[in-house]
Each structure stands twice: as structure tokens, then as C-alpha cells.
Amino acid sequence: MRQSPLHDLHQELGARFVDFGGWEMPVQYGSVLSEHRAVRNSVGWFDVSHLGRFALSGEGAESALLRLLSNDITKIAPGRTQYTLMLNEQGGIVDDIVVWWWNDGEYWVFPNAGNHARVMAAFDGEPGCKVGDLREDTALIAVQGPEAPDTIAGILGEAPRRFQTATASYRGSKVAMAGTGYTGERGGEICVAPDIARRFADELVGSGAVPCGLGARDTLRLEAGLPLWGADIDETTTPREAGLDFAVSANRDFVGSAALSPEPGRRLVGFILEDKGIPRHGYRVRTMDGGGVVTSGNLSPILEKGVGLAYVTPPPGPGDEGIEVEIRDRWIAGRIAEPPFHKR
């Protein structure tokens, strides 16, 4: 099993570990609840070195991005980031991806951990493309929360703006970062060389940033309504079913575009339970006119209510707010709600 360059530090901080895609990663240090609230109220940091990332360059790089991914990279510019999707020929979501655009013909591509090899191989097979695996040469640390920009700037001298890339020098080494994340909070993701990762993480701890594990990362992303590949989206779900239309460029041909239907028969909806209960993946839901299953669910630490995402067939119409979730043979009442749940 692979380990992060920060594995020894995690052990010193008392982390509990879990196998995540072949990596031994921290799931929590103390309480998932306290780590979650630290990110919502101040600042926390996550070791996300298990996530996929590779450099993409060459004269064919832009063409490959336009052909293989659903969003239009030409709508942004160097120094920006873009959320996008890789689809199969049937329009199903192979992966959801973030692209960092550095300069003309120079990009970094961030797939999910389990899809790293597949996505990188697809780009490696495109003409005029050169790919380089970044996971061997970098550690990836996410710093998230209202105080995250100040924390990053206090160590690196500057912090990345939202959805923008930036570079800095740290202890004689170049640091690459972007104003991205998976918690619904401000902050950034920072790529550092493995030999300085420990020093950078030590400074984060010294600044008061709370170490957080994958458990808190999951409750944070769910509370923000961010889909998880493999649970809420996969190769059997389309972007429009998942409500990810914003990541699909209209009137353009790319892999899977011909299969996309303008009117999906089901839709991913968010919900908040009115009565006590914790929804879980696979639980049944029902609405006035249809039903479906929960894809992600948990207790929201901020609302102190059950929240979740579920596919509903047929999609609820305007004004249809009622939903029930079957929990332990009881139907628990709730309401359909637009994420992010914690800001409602």
C-alpha cells in the first residue's frame, strides 16, 4: 500500500488510517465533528496526496482537452482552473476532473484517485500530447476554511485566488497552487516537493490549522452538495442527470456529446430531513410522483439534521418539495433543498 510523504507526521498527530484507492491515508485524528467545524469556522488542512494529477503539454494538448472533456478549455485563460468531465460514448461520467492551465500548451490535470491511470492513459494516447505523472514528485495539501487564505499567505507570502493558479517559493523550492478545494470553503490546494512537504505541514500545524482526515472531507463535501465519483456519479449517470450541465459545453463535439439527452428521466436532488434520522447510501426515497435511492447521506454537523443526495425518477417538478427516506423500515419526512445545505 502506498503512503504519503507526510505519513510519519500523521502518525505523530495520532491519525487513524484507512485504505483509500491503494493508499494508506488518515481518516481522522480526533473527532470528525471537530475537524469538520474547524474548516467551517476557521481553517483545516488535508493531505490529499493520493489524488490523481499529471502534467499535460505539447502541440496537441488543447485539442485533446477539447476532444476528451466536456467543458470548453478555451472559455478560460492561462492562470485559471476549470471543472470538467470525461464521458464515455454513452454519455456516462468516466470521471470528474479539474484542469489547471499554466501557460499556452501547459496544463495540469487532476482526476480522482482511482481514475488517475485511466485518464492519464487516455491523454497519453492523443496525438501531440506529452504527459508526466506528478504523483511521484509532489505532495498535495488542501488548506480550507474562512481563514485559509490568510494562513497560506502567512507561510508562502501569497494565496491563490478562487479558481486561479499561482506559484510561490518556499525554502528554495517552487510551489504550485490553485484556489480550488472540495469542502465548499475558501482556500487552496498546494503542490509541494516531497522533501519540503513535512516542513510546510509543520508550519500549518504551528499556525493553528487543524489536521483533518478523509472523514471530515466527506461530510464537508456532502454538506456543500458536491458529488462524489463512484457514489453520486459514475459511468451509468450523465451530466444532466447529475445536475452538472454547467460543466458541459453546448454546440460542440466531444466524446459522449452525441449521447446526451436534453431531458433526463431522473435527476440528482438534494434533501434535508425534517425528522430525526441519518440517510445512507442505498436507502430508498419517495416523492409525490416517484422515487429513487440515496447516493450520499449523513448527518450535517452544522444543521444537525440528516442531509443527502438522491436520484429521483421522474424528476420533481417546480414546487415539489416533499421527500421521504426509508430508514429502518420507517419513512422519515424531509424536503428537497438546493445545496449547499449549510448555507440555507
GIWO-V118813 format. One record per residue. SS is DSSP state (H for helix, E for strand, - for the rest). PHI is phi in degrees with one decimal (none if undefined). PSI is psi in whole degrees, -180 to 180 (none if undefined). Layout:
# GIWO-V118813
<<SS PHI PSI> <SS PHI PSI>>
This chain:
# GIWO-V118813
<<- none 136> <E -78.1 152> <E -127.5 150> <- -72.1 155> <- -59.2 -16> <- -99.6 14> <H -57.8 -44> <H -62.1 -39> <H -64.5 -42> <H -59.1 -41> <H -62.6 -43> <H -63.7 -31> <- -85.1 1> <- 83.1 27> <- -68.0 147> <E -98.1 136> <E -107.3 158> <E -143.7 151> <E -78.5 117> <E -127.4 101> <- 61.2 34> <- 86.9 6> <E -114.6 141> <E -90.0 102> <E -122.7 153> <E -67.0 129> <E -95.0 -31> <E -167.3 161> <- -107.8 -51> <- -125.1 -102> <- -101.8 130> <H -58.7 -38> <H -61.9 -45> <H -69.5 -36> <H -66.5 -42> <H -59.0 -48> <H -68.4 -30> <H -62.1 -41> <H -69.7 -39> <H -70.2 -33> <H -103.6 -25> <- -144.0 -96> <- -159.9 140> <E -136.3 163> <E -131.9 147> <E -126.1 138> <E -86.7 113> <- -120.1 37> <- -65.4 -15> <- -73.8 -19> <- -66.1 150> <- -69.8 150> <- -170.5 135> <E -150.4 152> <E -85.6 140> <E -127.3 126> <E -147.0 180> <- 108.6 165> <- -67.2 -19> <- -97.5 4> <H -62.2 -48> <H -63.2 -44> <H -61.0 -39> <H -65.6 -42> <H -61.6 -39> <H -71.7 -33> <H -83.1 -39> <H -90.9 -21> <E -117.4 155> <- -80.5 -29> <- -87.2 162> <- -100.1 105> <H -62.7 -25> <H -73.6 -7> <H -77.6 -15> <- -112.0 -165> <- -145.3 167> <- -53.6 141> <- 91.9 5> <E -120.3 168> <E -121.3 160> <E -144.9 133> <E -85.4 135> <E -153.3 178> <E -133.9 147> <E -105.3 127> <E -112.6 160> <- -92.1 180> <- -64.8 -21> <- -89.1 2> <- 87.0 4> <E -77.7 155> <E -87.0 107> <E -69.9 -37> <E -169.2 154> <E -105.2 140> <E -139.0 149> <E -116.8 134> <E -111.6 129> <E -100.0 124> <E -102.9 115> <E -89.9 -66> <E -139.4 177> <- -56.0 122> <- 76.8 9> <E -129.1 116> <E -135.9 157> <E -117.4 135> <E -116.2 130> <E -117.7 92> <- -82.3 175> <- -71.1 159> <H -55.5 -48> <H -72.6 -15> <H -107.1 5> <H -53.9 -53> <H -64.4 -41> <H -65.6 -46> <H -66.9 -44> <H -62.5 -39> <H -64.9 -36> <H -62.9 -43> <H -72.5 -34> <H -63.6 -26> <- -85.5 -3> <- -85.7 142> <- -64.1 140> <- 74.2 17> <- -110.9 141> <E -123.1 127> <E -119.2 150> <E -140.9 123> <E -68.0 123> <- -93.1 -11> <- -67.6 -27> <- -76.5 -24> <- -111.7 2> <- -141.3 156> <E -108.4 149> <E -121.6 123> <E -125.2 129> <E -102.4 128> <E -114.4 118> <E -134.3 146> <- 132.2 168> <- -56.3 -32> <- -95.1 5> <H -62.0 -46> <H -57.8 -43> <H -66.5 -37> <H -65.1 -45> <H -63.0 -47> <H -63.9 -33> <H -65.4 -26> <H -97.3 -42> <H -101.2 -9> <- 92.0 -17> <- -159.0 164> <- -128.9 148> <- -71.2 144> <- -78.8 163> <E -56.4 126> <- 61.0 24> <E -122.4 155> <E -97.9 161> <E -159.9 161> <E -128.9 156> <E -150.5 167> <E -108.4 132> <E -137.0 115> <- 51.5 43> <- 79.9 5> <E -119.6 145> <E -77.2 135> <E -116.3 132> <E -109.4 138> <E -151.1 163> <E -147.7 153> <E -82.9 64> <- -127.2 172> <- 171.8 -177> <- -136.8 34> <- -124.7 -11> <- 82.6 10> <- -116.4 170> <- -70.6 165> <E 139.3 -152> <E -166.3 170> <E -116.4 130> <E -120.6 125> <E -98.1 122> <E -129.3 157> <- -65.1 144> <H -55.7 -33> <H -75.8 -12> <H -114.4 -1> <H -59.6 -41> <H -64.3 -44> <H -62.5 -42> <H -64.0 -45> <H -64.7 -39> <H -60.1 -39> <H -68.6 -35> <H -61.8 -46> <H -62.2 -43> <H -64.4 -27> <- -81.0 -8> <- 103.7 -2> <- -67.4 131> <E -85.1 128> <E -67.9 133> <E -128.3 146> <- -103.5 -176> <H -67.5 -22> <H -63.5 -49> <H -67.7 -35> <H -59.7 -37> <H -73.6 -42> <H -67.4 -33> <H -67.4 -46> <H -67.3 -35> <H -67.8 -44> <H -59.7 -32> <- -84.4 -7> <- 77.2 25> <- -89.4 128> <- -71.2 149> <- -109.2 125> <E -67.0 136> <- 96.3 -17> <- -120.5 -60> <- -91.4 -27> <E -137.0 145> <- -165.0 -166> <- -72.7 -6> <- -99.2 -3> <- -113.6 145> <E -103.0 162> <- -57.4 -40> <- -71.3 -35> <- -61.9 -38> <- -86.1 0> <- 72.3 26> <- -105.4 31> <H -56.1 -32> <H -63.3 -19> <H -96.4 11> <- -116.4 120> <- -82.4 123> <- -76.7 157> <- 57.2 41> <- -147.1 141> <- -89.3 130> <- -152.7 169> <- -57.8 122> <- 93.5 -10> <H -64.1 -35> <H -67.2 -21> <H -91.8 -6> <- -75.8 129> <- -95.0 137> <- -71.2 -21> <- -128.3 89> <- -67.5 151> <- -82.0 -11> <E -140.7 167> <E -148.5 142> <E -80.9 123> <E -123.2 154> <E -95.6 153> <E -148.7 155> <E -125.7 130> <E -78.3 138> <- -86.4 -33> <- -102.7 169> <- -68.0 139> <- 157.1 151> <- -116.9 113> <- -74.2 146> <- -130.5 161> <- -53.8 131> <- 93.9 -11> <- -68.1 145> <E -76.9 148> <E -128.3 157> <E -143.1 148> <- -123.9 -175> <- -60.7 -37> <- -116.1 0> <- -167.5 -155> <E -171.1 -174> <E 173.7 -151> <E -137.8 151> <E -73.4 134> <E -102.0 -35> <E -142.3 138> <E -159.8 151> <E -172.7 -179> <E -87.9 128> <E -77.0 117> <- -63.1 -27> <- -83.4 -45> <- -82.1 -22> <- 57.4 39> <E -138.2 159> <E -71.8 135> <E -133.4 161> <E -174.1 179> <E -124.1 142> <E -151.0 144> <E -84.7 130> <E -122.1 132> <E -124.0 126> <- -73.1 166> <- -59.0 139> <- -59.6 143> <- -85.9 173> <- -57.1 131> <- 87.6 -10> <- -82.2 103> <- -111.2 -15> <E -79.7 141> <E -153.7 148> <E -129.1 148> <E -122.1 133> <E -84.1 114> <E -126.1 114> <- 53.7 51> <- 67.9 15> <E -123.2 142> <E -92.1 117> <E -99.4 128> <E -75.2 145> <E -154.7 -173> <E -136.5 146> <E -70.5 133> <- -142.1 144> <- -83.9 123> <- -66.3 163> <- -75.0 133> <H -66.0 -37> <H -72.7 -10> <H -102.1 6> <- -85.5 none>>
